[in-house]
Amino acid sequence: MDHADQVRRKQGSVPKDSQIISVGSTWVSMESFSQILGEKITEEMYAQLVAALENLMTIPFAHMERDFIFKYRKMLGGG
């Protein structure tokens, strides 16, 4: 039984705040992704990485991986 199932059994549903809110941030550039990963990536790889991380952000308890996800996001400046 995974964590989400355990919480559903106890509380009846998964809390809404278990997902990640990304307002005010955006994905880092392809070049930044390459630097973080330590290897060159293609545009296709970049698109797949972003799609996978966006999917991860929508699943229950995504907040448990917030630090990992936000390693690949940057905050947008205000004003």
PEGIWO-V256127 format. One record per residue. N is the residue number from 0. RES is the residue in one letter. OMEGA is omega in whole degrees, -180 to 180 (999 if undefined). Layout:
BEGIN
N;RES;OMEGA
N;RES;OMEGA
END
This chain:
BEGIN
0;M;-179
1;D;-175
2;H;-179
3;A;179
4;D;179
5;Q;179
6;V;178
7;R;179
8;R;-178
9;K;-171
10;Q;-180
11;G;178
12;S;177
13;V;-180
14;P;179
15;K;-177
16;D;178
17;S;176
18;Q;-176
19;I;174
20;I;-176
21;S;179
22;V;179
23;G;177
24;S;180
25;T;179
26;W;175
27;V;-179
28;S;178
29;M;179
30;E;178
31;S;175
32;F;-180
33;S;180
34;Q;-180
35;I;-178
36;L;180
37;G;177
38;E;180
39;K;177
40;I;179
41;T;176
42;E;179
43;E;178
44;M;179
45;Y;180
46;A;179
47;Q;177
48;L;179
49;V;179
50;A;-180
51;A;179
52;L;176
53;E;177
54;N;178
55;L;-179
56;M;-176
57;T;-175
58;I;179
59;P;178
60;F;175
61;A;-179
62;H;179
63;M;179
64;E;-177
65;R;-179
66;D;178
67;F;-178
68;I;-176
69;F;170
70;K;-178
71;Y;178
72;R;175
73;K;-180
74;M;178
75;L;179
76;G;179
77;G;174
78;G;999
END
